[in-house]
């Protein structure tokens, strides 16, 4: 059976110090699974990545993990994924994650999560895709980043429309609903193949 939707979640391979982070990852996974959706993510079994994947499967959703061979060799791959795709490079990983998803959501994470978020955001502003992007601002985690981005706009290094390409919220349900609804309104094709 085909999933009702497919969403890529970027998040940390660590759980962090605040219990709200893991609680939020679990809630996002359950939301996806309960609605018969598909999670596309980095294929790891640790931290918030492992939590969101496990919660998605527990709730009846499908999990697609995409991971480079170097990380499989370090034994961090989640073998419980419904589909585990092993690639050669991080570039291939990110490109394939973007192709397999209809929307993107960033949970708390470190520099890998930031890179993924900014890359998919950049690709959208360049017109390589028009898939919705969201930031789940758990316990104010992204407050500083969002303030800095607004500062970039006020200093004239970004335009307001670029900020409007990404939604942010502190509650997962309304944000996920908005992302999935917008993804269903997008045309089927995109230009992501052009950047691989």
NUMITOR-150877 format. One record per residue (C-alpha): residue number from 1; y, x negated, z. Coordinates in Angstrom, 2 decimals. Each point is the difference from the previous one (the first is absolute). Example, Ala and Ser with C-alpha at 12.3 -4.5 7.8 and 13.67 -1.06 7.14 Angstrom:
// NUMITOR-150877
n north east up
1 -4.50 -12.30 7.80
2 3.44 -1.37 -0.66
// end
This chain:
// NUMITOR-150877
n north east up
1 0.00 0.00 0.00
2 3.42 -1.32 -0.96
3 2.44 -0.53 2.88
4 2.91 2.42 0.31
5 2.44 -2.92 -0.11
6 0.03 -3.78 0.36
7 2.43 -1.85 2.23
8 0.36 -3.73 0.57
9 0.72 -1.02 3.59
10 1.49 -3.40 0.78
11 -0.37 -1.11 3.62
12 -0.82 -2.87 2.30
13 -3.30 -1.82 0.36
14 0.95 -0.14 3.69
15 0.46 3.00 2.27
16 3.19 -1.24 1.66
17 1.08 0.37 3.60
18 0.99 3.67 0.02
19 -2.68 2.71 0.23
20 2.12 2.23 -2.23
21 -0.83 -2.19 -2.98
22 -3.75 0.59 0.17
23 0.53 3.66 0.91
24 2.12 0.43 -3.09
25 -2.52 -1.77 -2.25
26 -2.72 2.26 1.37
27 2.14 3.11 -0.56
28 0.77 -1.02 -3.59
29 -3.69 -0.60 -0.72
30 -0.98 3.35 1.47
31 2.73 1.75 -2.00
32 -1.31 -1.53 -3.24
33 -3.64 0.74 0.80
34 0.51 3.56 1.19
35 1.71 0.82 -3.31
36 -2.80 -1.58 -2.07
37 2.24 -2.83 -1.15
38 -0.71 -3.59 -0.90
39 1.32 -3.02 1.84
40 0.67 -3.11 -2.05
41 0.64 -3.05 2.16
42 -0.56 -3.74 0.36
43 -3.69 0.21 0.90
44 0.16 -1.64 3.43
45 -1.91 1.09 3.08
46 2.43 -1.29 2.65
47 3.25 1.24 1.50
48 1.85 3.01 -1.31
49 -1.74 -0.39 -3.34
50 -3.40 0.54 1.58
51 1.31 2.87 2.11
52 1.45 2.00 -2.89
53 -3.15 -0.52 -2.08
54 -2.35 1.02 2.79
55 2.07 3.10 0.80
56 0.08 1.04 -3.65
57 -3.77 -0.19 -0.27
58 -0.53 1.76 3.34
59 2.07 2.92 -1.25
60 -1.87 0.29 -3.30
61 2.26 -1.97 -2.34
62 -0.91 -2.65 -2.53
63 0.92 -3.66 0.59
64 0.63 -2.55 -2.74
65 0.48 -3.57 1.24
66 1.31 -2.75 -2.25
67 -0.30 -3.54 1.32
68 0.07 -3.56 -1.35
69 -3.19 -2.06 0.12
70 1.67 -2.52 2.33
71 0.33 2.68 2.68
72 -3.56 1.22 -0.57
73 -1.09 -3.58 0.65
74 1.79 0.15 3.35
75 -2.10 3.08 0.85
76 2.91 2.41 0.35
77 -1.10 2.43 -2.76
78 -0.79 3.56 1.04
79 -3.51 0.61 -1.33
80 0.22 3.67 1.05
81 2.41 0.81 -2.84
82 -1.22 2.58 -2.51
83 1.13 -2.44 -2.67
84 0.72 -3.67 0.74
85 1.55 -1.86 -2.91
86 0.04 -3.80 0.22
87 2.63 -1.81 -2.06
88 0.97 -3.63 -0.50
89 3.65 -0.03 1.08
90 2.56 1.82 2.13
91 1.89 0.85 -3.19
92 -3.06 1.80 -1.39
93 -0.47 1.77 3.32
94 3.53 1.40 0.06
95 -0.02 0.99 -3.66
96 -3.32 1.83 0.35
97 1.12 1.74 3.20
98 3.08 1.23 -1.81
99 -2.01 1.32 -2.94
100 -2.53 1.85 2.16
101 2.61 1.88 2.07
102 2.40 2.84 -0.72
103 2.28 -0.78 2.96
104 0.66 -2.81 2.47
105 0.55 -0.06 3.75
106 0.97 -2.94 2.22
107 -1.09 0.03 3.64
108 0.94 -2.78 2.43
109 -1.12 -3.42 -1.14
110 1.03 -3.59 -0.53
111 1.15 -2.04 -2.98
112 -2.89 1.16 -2.21
113 0.98 3.63 0.57
114 3.66 -0.80 -0.63
115 -0.86 -1.78 -3.24
116 -2.11 2.91 -1.24
117 2.70 2.51 0.88
118 2.78 -1.97 -1.68
119 -2.08 -0.71 -3.09
120 -0.95 3.63 -0.62
121 3.62 0.99 0.73
122 1.25 -2.60 -2.51
123 -2.48 1.17 -2.63
124 1.27 3.56 0.43
125 3.66 -0.95 -0.39
126 -0.92 -1.97 -3.15
127 -1.77 3.05 -1.44
128 -3.55 -1.33 0.08
129 -1.03 3.15 1.85
130 1.55 3.10 1.50
131 -2.44 0.57 2.84
132 1.44 0.96 3.40
133 0.33 -2.55 2.80
134 0.32 0.66 3.72
135 0.60 -1.98 3.18
136 -1.47 1.41 3.19
137 2.43 -1.24 2.64
138 -2.37 0.05 2.96
139 1.78 -0.45 3.35
140 3.07 -1.30 -1.82
141 -1.92 -2.94 -1.47
142 1.97 0.03 -3.25
143 3.42 0.78 1.51
144 1.24 -3.56 -0.49
145 -1.25 -0.19 -3.58
146 1.55 3.34 -0.96
147 3.29 -1.02 1.58
148 -0.06 -3.27 -1.90
149 -0.72 1.78 -3.29
150 2.95 2.34 0.62
151 2.07 -3.15 0.64
152 -1.10 -1.31 -3.42
153 1.32 3.21 -1.56
154 3.32 -0.14 1.86
155 0.43 -3.65 -1.07
156 -0.57 0.97 -3.63
157 -3.27 -1.86 -0.55
158 -1.98 3.23 -0.35
159 0.93 3.41 -1.35
160 -0.50 3.21 1.99
161 -2.46 1.27 -2.61
162 -2.28 -2.95 0.75
163 -0.16 1.02 3.66
164 -0.79 3.55 -1.09
165 -3.19 -1.19 -1.70
166 -1.65 -0.29 3.43
167 -0.38 2.72 2.63
168 -0.20 -0.83 3.69
169 -0.99 2.14 2.96
170 -1.35 -0.37 3.52
171 -2.55 2.84 -0.33
172 -3.02 -0.49 -2.26
173 -0.74 3.62 -0.97
174 3.23 0.99 -1.78
175 0.28 -3.42 -1.63
176 -3.54 0.05 -1.37
177 0.42 3.57 -1.23
178 3.17 -0.99 -1.86
179 -1.63 -3.07 -1.55
180 -3.09 1.89 -1.17
181 2.07 2.89 -1.36
182 2.26 -2.38 -1.93
183 -2.99 -1.93 -1.34
184 -1.44 3.21 -1.43
185 3.20 0.57 -1.97
186 -0.07 -3.44 -1.65
187 -1.27 -0.51 -3.55
188 -3.45 -1.54 -0.22
189 0.91 -3.23 -1.75
190 1.99 -2.97 1.23
191 0.74 -3.55 -1.10
192 -1.76 -1.84 2.82
193 -2.43 -1.53 -2.49
194 2.96 -1.89 -1.47
195 0.39 -2.14 3.11
196 -3.58 -1.13 0.54
// end
